């Protein structure tokens, strides 16, 4: 079974987001081994220092030997079908995929350079807490596509 780690900056503060996240965690567990790892959001006021501090925390939490995908606005725009294709092909070479969601300032450039791929959902900017729910929903949609489940129409 594919292992997926969602490595994120910060905690979820809104209960409505927590409920949605819990729902998609539950749904995904029938397809993948899912783990969500949160690192502390920086309190630095300067974005550069905040990114650097969060980047160090993300690097430290990054599992070895994993295929790393960073979500970044400048990344390759990916469709639901593209996510499904990746979830089908990546396990041929890696048994563990890590998806990284940065904090309010994004993701440190050094981490982006080390990633296997940079993905973007669109050129829009989303709150990182909401984006966590969106990523889990899209992972579930991708797995549903592969399983020919009616969720994805």
DSSP file (Angstrom, degrees, kcal/mol; ACC not computed):
  #  RESIDUE AA STRUCTURE BP1 BP2  ACC     N-H-->O    O-->H-N    N-H-->O    O-->H-N    TCO  KAPPA ALPHA  PHI   PSI    X-CA   Y-CA   Z-CA
    1    1 A X              0   0    0      0, 0.0    31,-0.1     0, 0.0     2,-0.1   0.000 360.0 360.0 360.0 133.6    0.0    0.0    0.0
    2    2 A X        -     0   0    0     29,-0.4    31,-3.0    85,-0.1     2,-0.5  -0.385 360.0-140.9 -63.9 134.7    1.3    3.4   -1.0
    3    3 A X  E     -ab  33  96A   0     92,-2.4    94,-2.7    29,-0.2     2,-0.5  -0.878  19.0-171.7 -99.5 129.0    2.4    5.6    2.0
    4    4 A X  E     -ab  34  97A   0     29,-3.1    31,-2.2    -2,-0.5     2,-0.5  -0.982   5.7-168.2-122.3 129.3    1.5    9.3    1.7
    5    5 A X  E     -ab  35  98A   0     92,-2.7    94,-2.8    -2,-0.5     2,-0.8  -0.974   9.9-155.7-114.8 128.9    2.7   11.9    4.1
    6    6 A X  E     -ab  36  99A   0     29,-2.9    31,-2.6    -2,-0.5     2,-0.6  -0.915  14.6-165.3-100.4 108.3    1.2   15.4    4.0
    7    7 A X  E     +ab  37 100A   0     92,-2.9    94,-2.4    -2,-0.8     2,-0.3  -0.866  18.3 172.9-101.2 116.3    3.9   17.6    5.5
    8    8 A X  E     -ab  38 101A   0     29,-3.0    31,-2.7    -2,-0.6     2,-0.5  -0.847  34.3-124.4-129.9 157.4    2.4   21.0    6.4
    9    9 A X  E    S+a   39   0A   0     92,-1.3    31,-0.2    -2,-0.3    32,-0.1  -0.885  76.5   0.7 -99.0 127.8    3.3   24.2    8.2
   10   10 A X  S    S-     0   0    0     29,-3.3     2,-0.3    -2,-0.5    29,-0.2  -0.047  81.2 -82.8  88.8 170.1    1.0   25.2   11.0
   11   11 A X        -     0   0    0     27,-0.1     2,-0.5    30,-0.0   118,-0.1  -0.714  41.1 -99.8-110.7 162.2   -2.1   23.7   12.6
   12   12 A X        +     0   0    0     -2,-0.3    -2,-0.0     1,-0.1     3,-0.0  -0.716  36.8 176.0 -83.5 125.9   -5.7   23.8   11.6
   13   13 A X        +     0   0    0     -2,-0.5     2,-0.5     1,-0.0    -1,-0.1   0.668  54.7  79.3-103.7 -21.4   -7.6   26.4   13.6
   14   14 A X     >  -     0   0    0      1,-0.1     4,-2.0     2,-0.0     3,-0.4  -0.779  65.9-148.8 -96.9 128.8  -11.0   26.3   12.1
   15   15 A X  H  > S+     0   0    0     -2,-0.5     4,-2.4     1,-0.2     5,-0.2   0.857  97.0  58.0 -65.1 -35.5  -13.4   23.5   13.1
   16   16 A X  H  > S+     0   0    0      1,-0.2     4,-1.5     2,-0.2    -1,-0.2   0.858 108.8  46.1 -65.2 -32.9  -15.2   23.4    9.7
   17   17 A X  H  > S+     0   0    0     -3,-0.4     4,-2.7     2,-0.2    -1,-0.2   0.901 109.6  54.6 -72.4 -40.8  -11.8   22.7    8.0
   18   18 A X  H  X S+     0   0    0     -4,-2.0     4,-2.6     1,-0.2    -2,-0.2   0.898 107.0  51.3 -58.3 -41.5  -10.9   20.1   10.6
   19   19 A X  H  X S+     0   0    0     -4,-2.4     4,-2.0     2,-0.2    -1,-0.2   0.922 111.8  46.0 -63.5 -44.3  -14.2   18.3    9.9
   20   20 A X  H  X S+     0   0    0     -4,-1.5     4,-2.1     2,-0.2    -2,-0.2   0.909 112.7  50.3 -64.4 -42.1  -13.5   18.2    6.2
   21   21 A X  H  X S+     0   0    0     -4,-2.7     4,-2.4     1,-0.2    -2,-0.2   0.922 109.9  50.6 -62.2 -45.2   -9.9   17.1    6.7
   22   22 A X  H  X S+     0   0    0     -4,-2.6     4,-2.3     1,-0.2    -1,-0.2   0.885 108.5  53.4 -60.4 -38.9  -11.1   14.3    9.0
   23   23 A X  H  X S+     0   0    0     -4,-2.0     4,-2.1     1,-0.2    -1,-0.2   0.933 112.3  42.1 -63.2 -45.9  -13.6   13.1    6.4
   24   24 A X  H  X S+     0   0    0     -4,-2.1     4,-2.4     2,-0.2    -1,-0.2   0.812 110.9  56.4 -75.6 -27.9  -11.1   12.8    3.6
   25   25 A X  H  X S+     0   0    0     -4,-2.4     4,-1.5    -5,-0.2    -1,-0.2   0.944 109.7  47.2 -60.0 -46.8   -8.5   11.2    5.9
   26   26 A X  H  < S+     0   0    0     -4,-2.3     4,-0.4     1,-0.2     3,-0.2   0.921 113.8  47.0 -60.9 -45.7  -11.1    8.6    6.7
   27   27 A X  H >< S+     0   0    0     -4,-2.1     3,-1.0     1,-0.2     4,-0.2   0.891 110.8  51.8 -64.9 -39.9  -11.9    8.1    3.0
   28   28 A X  H >X S+     0   0    0     -4,-2.4     4,-2.6     1,-0.2     3,-2.4   0.780  90.7  76.8 -69.9 -26.6   -8.3    7.9    1.9
   29   29 A X  T 3< S+     0   0    0     -4,-1.5    -1,-0.2     1,-0.3    -2,-0.2   0.702  87.7  60.0 -62.4 -18.5   -7.3    5.2    4.5
   30   30 A X  T <4 S+     0   0    0     -3,-1.0    -1,-0.3    -4,-0.4    -2,-0.2   0.652 117.5  31.2 -80.1 -13.3   -9.0    2.6    2.3
   31   31 A X  T <4 S+     0   0    0     -3,-2.4   -29,-0.4     1,-0.3     2,-0.3   0.767 126.1  12.1-108.6 -38.4   -6.6    3.4   -0.5
   32   32 A X  S  < S-     0   0    0     -4,-2.6     2,-0.8   -31,-0.1    -1,-0.3  -0.881  72.4-104.5-139.5 163.9   -3.3    4.6    1.1
   33   33 A X  E     -a    3   0A   0    -31,-3.0   -29,-3.1    -2,-0.3     2,-0.4  -0.871  50.4-164.3 -90.9 109.8   -1.4    4.7    4.3
   34   34 A X  E     +a    4   0A   0     -2,-0.8     2,-0.4   -31,-0.2   -29,-0.2  -0.806  18.3 174.7-108.4 136.8   -1.9    8.4    5.2
   35   35 A X  E     -a    5   0A   0    -31,-2.2   -29,-2.9    -2,-0.4     2,-0.5  -0.999  15.2-155.9-136.5 136.0    0.0   10.5    7.7
   36   36 A X  E     -a    6   0A   0     -2,-0.4     2,-0.5   -31,-0.2   -29,-0.2  -0.962  12.3-171.9-112.2 124.0   -0.2   14.2    8.3
   37   37 A X  E     -a    7   0A   0    -31,-2.6   -29,-3.0    -2,-0.5     2,-0.4  -0.967   4.4-161.7-118.2 125.7    2.8   15.9    9.9
   38   38 A X  E     -a    8   0A   0     -2,-0.5     2,-0.3   -31,-0.2   -29,-0.2  -0.886   1.7-163.2-107.9 135.6    2.6   19.5   11.1
   39   39 A X  E     -a    9   0A   0    -31,-2.7   -29,-3.3    -2,-0.4     2,-0.1  -0.844  37.8 -88.4-110.1 156.3    5.6   21.7   11.7
   40   40 A X        -     0   0    0     -2,-0.3     2,-0.3   -31,-0.2    17,-0.1  -0.343  38.0-121.3 -66.9 136.5    5.4   24.9   13.7
   41   41 A X        -     0   0    0    -32,-0.1    -1,-0.1     1,-0.1     2,-0.0  -0.600  34.7-110.6 -75.2 136.4    4.6   28.1   11.8
   42   42 A X        -     0   0    0     -2,-0.3    -1,-0.1     8,-0.2     8,-0.1  -0.328  15.0-154.1 -68.6 148.4    7.3   30.7   12.2
   43   43 A X        +     0   0    0      7,-0.0    -1,-0.1    -2,-0.0     7,-0.1   0.378  54.6 124.4-100.6   1.2    6.6   33.8   14.3
   44   44 A X        -     0   0    0      1,-0.1     6,-0.1     5,-0.1    -2,-0.0  -0.371  54.4-150.2 -62.2 138.7    9.2   35.9   12.4
   45   45 A X  S    S+     0   0    0     -2,-0.1     2,-0.5     5,-0.0    -1,-0.1   0.782  78.8  81.2 -79.7 -29.0    7.8   39.0   10.9
   46   46 A X  S  > S-     0   0    0      1,-0.2     4,-2.4     2,-0.0     3,-0.3  -0.691  76.0-145.3 -81.0 121.6   10.3   39.0    8.0
   47   47 A X  H  > S+     0   0    0     -2,-0.5     4,-3.0     1,-0.2     5,-0.2   0.862  97.2  55.8 -54.3 -39.2    9.1   36.6    5.3
   48   48 A X  H  > S+     0   0    0      1,-0.2     4,-2.0     2,-0.2    -1,-0.2   0.919 111.3  42.9 -61.9 -44.0   12.6   35.6    4.4
   49   49 A X  H  > S+     0   0    0     -3,-0.3     4,-2.5     2,-0.2    -1,-0.2   0.884 113.9  51.7 -69.3 -38.6   13.4   34.6    8.0
   50   50 A X  H  X S+     0   0    0     -4,-2.4     4,-2.8     2,-0.2     5,-0.3   0.935 110.6  48.3 -62.9 -46.5   10.1   32.8    8.4
   51   51 A X  H  X S+     0   0    0     -4,-3.0     4,-2.7     1,-0.2    57,-0.4   0.908 112.0  49.5 -60.1 -42.6   10.6   30.8    5.2
   52   52 A X  H  X S+     0   0    0     -4,-2.0     4,-2.1    -5,-0.2    -1,-0.2   0.925 113.0  46.0 -63.9 -45.4   14.1   29.8    6.3
   53   53 A X  H  X S+     0   0    0     -4,-2.5     4,-1.9     2,-0.2    -2,-0.2   0.932 116.3  44.5 -64.4 -46.1   12.9   28.7    9.7
   54   54 A X  H  X S+     0   0    0     -4,-2.8     4,-2.6     1,-0.2    -2,-0.2   0.881 110.7  56.1 -65.1 -37.6    9.9   26.8    8.3
   55   55 A X  H  X S+     0   0    0     -4,-2.7     4,-2.7    -5,-0.3    -1,-0.2   0.903 106.3  49.6 -60.6 -42.5   12.2   25.3    5.6
   56   56 A X  H  X S+     0   0    0     -4,-2.1     4,-2.3     2,-0.2    -1,-0.2   0.914 111.7  48.9 -62.5 -42.4   14.6   23.9    8.2
   57   57 A X  H  X S+     0   0    0     -4,-1.9     4,-1.6     2,-0.2    -2,-0.2   0.901 112.3  48.1 -64.8 -40.3   11.7   22.4   10.2
   58   58 A X  H  X S+     0   0    0     -4,-2.6     4,-1.0     2,-0.2    -2,-0.2   0.927 111.0  50.4 -65.6 -45.2   10.3   20.8    7.0
   59   59 A X  H >< S+     0   0    0     -4,-2.7     3,-0.7     1,-0.2    -2,-0.2   0.919 110.0  51.2 -57.0 -44.3   13.7   19.4    6.0
   60   60 A X  H 3< S+     0   0    0     -4,-2.3    -1,-0.2     1,-0.2    -2,-0.2   0.852 113.3  44.4 -62.7 -36.0   14.1   17.9    9.4
   61   61 A X  H 3< S+     0   0    0     -4,-1.6     2,-0.4    -5,-0.2    -1,-0.2   0.543  86.6 114.2 -86.4  -7.8   10.6   16.2    9.2
   62   62 A X    <<  -     0   0    0     -4,-1.0     2,-0.0    -3,-0.7     6,-0.0  -0.494  67.6-127.8 -71.1 121.2   11.2   15.0    5.6
   63   63 A X    >   -     0   0    0     -2,-0.4     3,-0.9     1,-0.1     2,-0.1  -0.362  26.4-109.0 -67.1 147.4   11.3   11.2    5.5
   64   64 A X  T 3  S+     0   0    0      1,-0.2     3,-0.1    -2,-0.0    -1,-0.1  -0.407  95.8  17.2 -72.2 152.0   14.3    9.6    3.7
   65   65 A X  T 3  S+     0   0    0      1,-0.2    31,-0.3    -2,-0.1    30,-0.3   0.610  92.5 135.8  66.0  14.8   13.9    7.9    0.4
   66   66 A X    <   -     0   0    0     -3,-0.9     2,-0.6    29,-0.1    31,-0.2  -0.601  62.1-116.2 -93.9 155.6   10.5    9.6   -0.3
   67   67 A X  E     -c   97   0A   0     29,-2.8    31,-3.2    -2,-0.2     2,-0.5  -0.820  38.7-149.1 -85.7 121.9    9.3   11.1   -3.6
   68   68 A X  E     -c   98   0A   0     -2,-0.6    48,-1.8    29,-0.2    49,-1.5  -0.844  19.8-178.7-108.7 125.7    8.8   14.8   -2.7
   69   69 A X  E     -cd  99 117A   0     29,-3.2    31,-2.8    -2,-0.5     2,-0.5  -0.986  10.1-161.2-120.6 123.6    6.1   17.1   -4.2
   70   70 A X  E     -cd 100 118A   0     47,-2.5    49,-2.5    -2,-0.5     2,-0.6  -0.880  15.2-134.8-105.0 133.2    6.0   20.7   -3.2
   71   71 A X  E     + d   0 119A   0     29,-2.5    31,-0.5    -2,-0.5     2,-0.3  -0.783  40.2 156.3 -85.8 123.6    2.9   22.8   -3.8
   72   72 A X  E >   -     0   0A   0     47,-2.7     3,-2.2    -2,-0.6    -2,-0.0  -0.995  51.9-122.8-149.2 144.0    4.0   26.1   -5.1
   73   73 A X  E 3  S+     0   0A   0     -2,-0.3    47,-0.1     1,-0.3    -1,-0.1   0.800 114.6  51.6 -59.9 -29.0    2.2   28.7   -7.2
   74   74 A X  E 3  S+     0   0A   0     45,-0.1    -1,-0.3     2,-0.1    46,-0.1   0.421  92.0 107.9 -88.1   2.9    4.9   28.5   -9.8
   75   75 A X  E <  S-     0   0A   0     -3,-2.2     2,-0.3    44,-0.3    44,-0.3  -0.089  86.4 -72.8 -72.0 175.6    4.7   24.8  -10.0
   76   76 A X  E     - d   0 119A   0     42,-2.6    44,-2.4     1,-0.1     2,-0.3  -0.541  52.2-116.1 -69.8 127.9    3.2   22.7  -12.9
   77   77 A X  E     - d   0 120A   0     -2,-0.3     2,-0.4    42,-0.2    44,-0.2  -0.523  37.2-160.3 -68.0 127.9   -0.6   23.0  -13.0
   78   78 A X        -     0   0    0     42,-2.3     2,-0.2    -2,-0.3    -1,-0.0  -0.893   6.8-148.4-117.2 141.2   -1.9   19.6  -12.3
   79   79 A X     >  -     0   0    0     -2,-0.4     4,-2.1     1,-0.1     5,-0.2  -0.506  33.8-104.6 -96.7 170.6   -5.4   18.2  -13.0
   80   80 A X  H  > S+     0   0    0      1,-0.2     4,-2.2     2,-0.2     5,-0.1   0.898 125.8  50.3 -60.3 -40.6   -7.3   15.6  -11.1
   81   81 A X  H  > S+     0   0    0      1,-0.2     4,-2.4     2,-0.2    -1,-0.2   0.861 107.9  53.6 -66.6 -35.1   -6.5   13.1  -13.8
   82   82 A X  H  > S+     0   0    0      2,-0.2     4,-2.3     1,-0.2    -2,-0.2   0.875 107.6  50.3 -65.8 -37.9   -2.8   14.1  -13.6
   83   83 A X  H  X S+     0   0    0     -4,-2.1     4,-2.7     2,-0.2    -2,-0.2   0.924 110.1  50.6 -64.3 -44.1   -2.9   13.4   -9.8
   84   84 A X  H  X S+     0   0    0     -4,-2.2     4,-1.2     1,-0.2    -2,-0.2   0.924 110.2  49.7 -59.2 -44.8   -4.4   10.0  -10.5
   85   85 A X  H  X S+     0   0    0     -4,-2.4     4,-2.3     1,-0.2     3,-0.3   0.910 111.5  48.5 -61.6 -42.6   -1.7    9.3  -13.1
   86   86 A X  H  X S+     0   0    0     -4,-2.3     4,-2.8     1,-0.2     5,-0.3   0.912 108.9  52.8 -63.8 -42.2    1.0   10.3  -10.6
   87   87 A X  H  < S+     0   0    0     -4,-2.7     4,-0.3     1,-0.2    -1,-0.2   0.730 113.4  45.8 -66.6 -20.2   -0.5    8.2   -7.9
   88   88 A X  H  < S+     0   0    0     -4,-1.2    -2,-0.2    -3,-0.3    -1,-0.2   0.840 121.3  34.0 -86.7 -37.7   -0.5    5.2  -10.3
   89   89 A X  H >< S+     0   0    0     -4,-2.3     3,-1.8    -5,-0.1     4,-0.4   0.845 104.3  66.1 -92.3 -35.2    3.1    5.7  -11.6
   90   90 A X  G >X S+     0   0    0     -4,-2.8     4,-2.4     1,-0.3     3,-2.3   0.892  93.4  62.6 -56.5 -41.5    5.1    7.0   -8.7
   91   91 A X  G 34 S+     0   0    0     -5,-0.3    -1,-0.3    -4,-0.3    -2,-0.1   0.669  87.9  72.4 -61.7 -12.8    4.7    3.8   -6.7
   92   92 A X  G <4 S+     0   0    0     -3,-1.8    -1,-0.3     1,-0.1    -2,-0.2   0.780 118.7  16.6 -67.1 -24.5    6.6    1.9   -9.4
   93   93 A X  T <4 S+     0   0    0     -3,-2.3     2,-0.4    -4,-0.4    -2,-0.2   0.608 132.3  35.5-121.2 -22.4    9.8    3.7   -8.1
   94   94 A X     <  -     0   0    0     -4,-2.4    -1,-0.3     1,-0.1   -28,-0.1  -0.998  49.9-162.2-138.3 138.4    8.9    5.0   -4.7
   95   95 A X  S    S+     0   0    0     -2,-0.4   -92,-2.4   -30,-0.3     2,-0.4   0.482  82.3  54.6 -95.2  -3.7    6.7    3.5   -1.9
   96   96 A X  E     -b    3   0A   0    -31,-0.3   -29,-2.8   -94,-0.2     2,-0.4  -0.992  62.0-171.1-136.7 126.4    6.4    6.8   -0.1
   97   97 A X  E     -bc   4  67A   0    -94,-2.7   -92,-2.7    -2,-0.4     2,-0.5  -0.965   6.7-160.8-117.3 132.6    5.2   10.1   -1.4
   98   98 A X  E     -bc   5  68A   0    -31,-3.2   -29,-3.2    -2,-0.4     2,-0.5  -0.963   0.3-163.6-114.9 125.7    5.5   13.4    0.6
   99   99 A X  E     -bc   6  69A   0    -94,-2.8   -92,-2.9    -2,-0.5     2,-0.5  -0.934  11.9-153.7-105.6 127.5    3.3   16.3   -0.3
  100  100 A X  E     -bc   7  70A   0    -31,-2.8   -29,-2.5    -2,-0.5     2,-0.5  -0.895  12.4-174.3-109.8 127.0    4.5   19.6    1.2
  101  101 A X  E     -b    8   0A   0    -94,-2.4   -92,-1.3    -2,-0.5   -29,-0.1  -0.980  18.3-149.5-116.0 119.4    2.2   22.6    1.9
  102  102 A X        -     0   0    0     -2,-0.5   -93,-0.3   -31,-0.5     5,-0.2  -0.063  17.8-100.0 -77.8-177.1    4.0   25.7    3.1
  103  103 A X  B >   -E  106   0B   0      3,-1.3     3,-1.6   -95,-0.1    -1,-0.2   0.062  60.3 -61.4 -87.7-158.8    2.8   28.4    5.4
  104  104 A X  T 3  S+     0   0    0      1,-0.3     3,-0.1    23,-0.0    -2,-0.0   0.689 136.5  48.4 -66.5 -18.2    1.5   31.8    4.6
  105  105 A X  T 3  S-     0   0    0      1,-0.4     2,-0.3   -58,-0.1    -1,-0.3   0.430 111.7-121.8 -99.4  -0.7    4.8   32.8    3.0
  106  106 A X  B <   -E  103   0B   0     -3,-1.6    -3,-1.3     2,-0.0     2,-0.4  -0.763  47.4 -37.5 101.6-146.7    5.0   29.7    0.8
  107  107 A X        -     0   0    0     -2,-0.3   -56,-0.1    -5,-0.2   -55,-0.1  -0.966  62.6 -99.4-126.4 138.6    7.9   27.2    0.8
  108  108 A X    >>  -     0   0    0    -57,-0.4     4,-1.8    -2,-0.4     3,-0.6  -0.231  29.6-125.8 -55.2 139.1   11.6   27.9    1.2
  109  109 A X  H 3> S+     0   0    0      1,-0.2     4,-2.2     2,-0.2     5,-0.2   0.838 107.9  59.0 -59.1 -36.4   13.5   27.9   -2.2
  110  110 A X  H 3> S+     0   0    0      1,-0.2     4,-1.3     2,-0.2    -1,-0.2   0.879 106.6  47.6 -62.9 -37.3   16.0   25.4   -1.0
  111  111 A X  H <> S+     0   0    0     -3,-0.6     4,-1.1     2,-0.2    -1,-0.2   0.888 109.5  52.9 -70.6 -39.2   13.3   22.9   -0.4
  112  112 A X  H  < S+     0   0    0     -4,-1.8     3,-0.4     1,-0.2    -2,-0.2   0.894 107.1  53.3 -61.2 -39.4   11.7   23.6   -3.7
  113  113 A X  H  < S+     0   0    0     -4,-2.2    -1,-0.2     1,-0.2    -2,-0.2   0.849 110.1  47.2 -64.4 -34.1   15.1   22.9   -5.4
  114  114 A X  H  < S+     0   0    0     -4,-1.3    -1,-0.2    -5,-0.2    -2,-0.2   0.667  91.5 103.1 -82.9 -16.8   15.4   19.5   -3.7
  115  115 A X  S  < S-     0   0    0     -4,-1.1   -46,-0.2    -3,-0.4     3,-0.1  -0.255  71.2-135.9 -67.0 152.7   11.8   18.4   -4.5
  116  116 A X  S    S+     0   0    0    -48,-1.8     2,-0.3     1,-0.2   -47,-0.2   0.797  87.2   6.8 -74.2 -30.6   11.1   15.9   -7.3
  117  117 A X  E     -d   69   0A   0    -49,-1.5   -47,-2.5     2,-0.0     2,-0.5  -0.997  58.4-145.0-152.9 150.8    8.2   18.0   -8.5
  118  118 A X  E     -d   70   0A   0     -2,-0.3   -42,-2.6   -49,-0.2     2,-0.3  -0.987  26.7-172.4-115.4 125.0    6.5   21.3   -8.0
  119  119 A X  E     -d   76   0A   0    -49,-2.5   -47,-2.7    -2,-0.5     2,-0.3  -0.857   9.3-170.1-117.9 153.3    2.7   21.3   -8.4
  120  120 A X  E     -d   77   0A   0    -44,-2.4   -42,-2.3    -2,-0.3     3,-0.1  -0.996  19.6-156.1-138.2 143.2    0.1   24.0   -8.5
  121  121 A X  S    S-     0   0    0     -2,-0.3     2,-0.3     1,-0.3    -1,-0.1   0.770  78.2 -38.5 -85.1 -28.8   -3.6   23.8   -8.5
  122  122 A X        -     0   0    0      2,-0.3    -1,-0.3   -45,-0.0   -44,-0.0  -0.962  62.5 -88.0-174.9 179.6   -4.0   27.2  -10.1
  123  123 A X  S    S+     0   0    0     -2,-0.3     2,-0.1    -3,-0.1   -50,-0.1   0.449  94.0 104.3 -84.6   0.4   -2.5   30.7  -10.2
  124  124 A X  S    S-     0   0    0      1,-0.0     2,-0.5   -51,-0.0    -2,-0.3  -0.428  74.0-124.1 -74.8 155.5   -4.9   31.6   -7.4
  125  125 A X        -     0   0    0     -2,-0.1     2,-0.3   -52,-0.0    -2,-0.1  -0.899  28.7-168.3-101.6 130.8   -3.6   32.0   -3.9
  126  126 A X        -     0   0    0     -2,-0.5     2,-0.2     2,-0.0     0, 0.0  -0.877  31.7-100.7-116.5 148.8   -5.3   29.9   -1.2
  127  127 A X     >  -     0   0    0     -2,-0.3     4,-2.6     1,-0.1     5,-0.2  -0.492  35.3-127.0 -62.5 136.3   -5.1   30.0    2.6
  128  128 A X  H  > S+     0   0    0      1,-0.2     4,-1.2     2,-0.2    -1,-0.1   0.793 107.5  54.2 -63.3 -27.2   -2.7   27.2    3.6
  129  129 A X  H  > S+     0   0    0      2,-0.2     4,-1.0     1,-0.2    -1,-0.2   0.931 111.9  43.2 -70.5 -43.8   -5.2   25.7    6.0
  130  130 A X  H  > S+     0   0    0      1,-0.2     4,-2.1     2,-0.2     3,-0.3   0.877 108.5  60.6 -64.8 -37.5   -8.0   25.5    3.3
  131  131 A X  H  X S+     0   0    0     -4,-2.6     4,-2.8     1,-0.2    -1,-0.2   0.836  95.9  60.6 -62.6 -32.6   -5.4   24.2    0.9
  132  132 A X  H  X S+     0   0    0     -4,-1.2     4,-2.2    -3,-0.2    -1,-0.2   0.934 106.9  45.9 -59.1 -45.3   -4.8   21.2    3.1
  133  133 A X  H  X S+     0   0    0     -4,-1.0     4,-2.4    -3,-0.3    -2,-0.2   0.911 111.9  52.2 -62.2 -42.5   -8.4   20.2    2.8
  134  134 A X  H  X S+     0   0    0     -4,-2.1     4,-2.3     1,-0.2    -2,-0.2   0.899 109.0  49.6 -62.3 -41.2   -8.2   20.8   -1.0
  135  135 A X  H  X S+     0   0    0     -4,-2.8     4,-2.5     2,-0.2    -1,-0.2   0.933 111.3  48.4 -64.3 -45.8   -5.1   18.5   -1.3
  136  136 A X  H  X S+     0   0    0     -4,-2.2     4,-2.4     1,-0.2    -2,-0.2   0.907 111.4  50.4 -62.3 -40.5   -6.8   15.7    0.6
  137  137 A X  H  X S+     0   0    0     -4,-2.4     4,-2.6     1,-0.2    -1,-0.2   0.920 112.0  47.5 -62.7 -42.3   -9.9   16.0   -1.5
  138  138 A X  H  X S+     0   0    0     -4,-2.3     4,-2.6     2,-0.2    -2,-0.2   0.847 109.7  52.5 -70.4 -33.2   -7.9   15.8   -4.7
  139  139 A X  H  X S+     0   0    0     -4,-2.5     4,-2.4     2,-0.2    -1,-0.2   0.920 111.8  46.8 -64.8 -42.4   -5.9   12.8   -3.5
  140  140 A X  H  X S+     0   0    0     -4,-2.4     4,-2.5     2,-0.2    -2,-0.2   0.917 111.8  50.6 -63.7 -42.4   -9.1   11.1   -2.7
  141  141 A X  H  X S+     0   0    0     -4,-2.6     4,-2.3     2,-0.2    -2,-0.2   0.918 110.0  50.9 -60.9 -43.4  -10.5   12.1   -6.1
  142  142 A X  H  X S+     0   0    0     -4,-2.6     4,-2.0     1,-0.2    -2,-0.2   0.915 111.6  46.3 -61.1 -44.0   -7.3   10.7   -7.8
  143  143 A X  H  X S+     0   0    0     -4,-2.4     4,-1.8     1,-0.2    -1,-0.2   0.867 110.9  53.8 -66.6 -35.5   -7.6    7.4   -6.0
  144  144 A X  H  <>S+     0   0    0     -4,-2.5     5,-2.8     2,-0.2     4,-0.4   0.883 106.2  52.5 -65.0 -38.7  -11.3    7.3   -6.9
  145  145 A X  H ><5S+     0   0    0     -4,-2.3     3,-1.3     1,-0.2    -2,-0.2   0.941 110.4  47.7 -60.7 -47.0  -10.4    7.8  -10.6
  146  146 A X  H 3<5S+     0   0    0     -4,-2.0    -1,-0.2     1,-0.3    -2,-0.2   0.838 113.9  47.1 -64.0 -32.9   -8.0    4.9  -10.4
  147  147 A X  T 3<5S-     0   0    0     -4,-1.8    -1,-0.3    -5,-0.1    -2,-0.2   0.397 109.7-122.6 -88.7   2.7  -10.6    2.7   -8.6
  148  148 A X  T < 5 +     0   0    0     -3,-1.3     2,-0.3    -4,-0.4    -3,-0.2   0.858  54.4 164.1  55.0  37.1  -13.3    3.6  -11.2
  149  149 A X    > < -     0   0    0     -5,-2.8     3,-1.0    -6,-0.2    -1,-0.2  -0.615  47.6-123.1 -84.1 144.2  -15.3    4.9   -8.2
  150  150 A X  T 3  S+     0   0    0     -2,-0.3    -1,-0.1     1,-0.2    -5,-0.1   0.539  92.6  93.3 -69.6  -4.7  -18.3    7.1   -9.1
  151  151 A X  T 3  S+     0   0    0      1,-0.1     2,-0.7    -7,-0.1    -1,-0.2   0.916  81.9  57.4 -53.8 -44.5  -17.0   10.0   -6.9
  152  152 A X    <         0   0    0     -3,-1.0    -1,-0.1   -11,-0.2     0, 0.0  -0.796 360.0 360.0 -90.7 115.2  -15.2   11.5   -9.8
  153  153 A X              0   0    0     -2,-0.7    -1,-0.1     0, 0.0    -2,-0.1   0.415 360.0 360.0-103.6 360.0  -17.7   12.2  -12.6
